[in-house]
């Protein structure tokens, strides 16, 4: 029984770690999108004003 409990703990730790890495990955993607938008938006706004 003790071995089974240890396996459960290890599995719980692994799933928790994968959740953390997944959250970190998603947050990095969101950050990249936000930064990309902040960089591109002025260029697009300026470009459209320049064309008009």
Number of C-alpha atoms within 10 A of each C-alpha: 6 7 8 9 10 11 12 12 12 12 12 12 12 12 12 12 12 12 12 12 12 12 12 12 12 12 12 12 12 12 12 12 12 12 12 11 13 11 11 12 12 11 12 12 11 12 11 10 9 8 7 6
